[in-house]
Amino acid sequence: SLTLHFDNRVCLGLLENGVYDEVGAKIEDSEGLVDYARSIDGVDIGVLVEERNGKIKGSLRAKEAKYRCDEIAKRFHGGGHAAAAGLNYDSDLESFVPQLLQAIGEQLEKVDSLS
């Protein structure tokens, strides 16, 4: 599912555990989803979060480097570049998503305060 957050500035895609088997897809089939989320008009940051056997795999992509996806990912033991980052985290979607949204919200506030 895709949902919009922070006045439509963030598009979050969620893939629950078992969804690949359920729809007959392979993990590779989700490769472009984070880029699709970022491409939506008005979205600054696209995020894809996948739950796989009690672990979280996340990808973040920003339209501009100022959003510092790497700083968001570092909070969850991830890393990458300013406009593209990833993470692997021991959690489940229910626990992880609120934490991630809080981190993204704080990063948006930081960027907005510098503008």
N, C-alpha and C positions, 0 to 999 in steps of 0.2 A: 504494500500500500504506500501511497505518497500522500504526505500531509504538508501543509504550509504553516509556518510559524513566524513570529516576530514581524507582523505586518507584511507577510508574504515575502520576506527577505531570505528566508531559509526554507528549502524544500528537503524534507526528510523521507527517505525511502526505507521501509522495513521489510526484511525477509525473515520470516519465522522459521524455526527449526523444522525440518521436514518438508518445506515448501518445494524443494527441487524434486523430491520423489513424488509428491502429490500431483505436480503438473507435468511430470516426465521431462524435466529440464536438467541440464548439467550446470555446474558452477560457472563455467565459462560463459554461459548464456546471460549472466547478470553483469558482465564486464562493462557495458556502456551505460548502465542505469544511472550511475552517479553523474556522468556527463549530461545525460538527459535532464536530471533534476536541476543541474546548474544552468542549463540552457533556457529554462522557463523565464519568460519575460518578467522582470522585476526581482528575480531571485539573485541574491549576491553569493550565497553559499549553498551548494548541493551536497547532500550527505546520503550515503547508503550504509545501513547497518544490517548485518547478517548474523543470525544466531545459528551456530553450528555446534551441536553436542555440548551445550553448557558454556560455550565460549562465544565471544563477540568479535567479529571482524568488521572494522569500520573504514570507510573511505570518505574523505572530505575534499571538495574541489571548490575554489572560489573564482569569481570572475576577475578579481583584482588581488594582487599580492598583499595589499594593506590589511586584508582580513586574517592573515597569519594562521592558516589551517594547521601549520606545524605546531604552533603554541597550544592550540586546542588539543591536538593529538597527544602532545607530551603529557598532558594531565592524565592520560590513560596509558602511559608507557609506550606511546607511539612516536611517530616523527615523520619527517619528510621535508617538504619545501613550503614556502610561504603560501602558494596558491594550490598546493596538492599535497595531501598527507594521508597516512593510514595508521591503523592501530589494531592490535590484537589484545583482548582483555578478558580476564576470567570473570564472567558475569552472565546474567540473562537479560533479555530485552526489558522486562518489567522493571528491573532495578537500574539498568544502565541508561535507558532513554532519558529519564528526568535529569540525571547527572550530566549527560551530554548536552541537553538543551540548556541547562544552567550555564555550562562552560561556554557554549556558543553565544548565549545572551550577554554574558560578561564581556566576551570579546567584541561583540557588536557595540556595546556601550563604550568600551575603550576606544574603538575606532571612531565612533561618532563624536566623542569628546575631543578628539584631535582635529576634527574637521572644522 
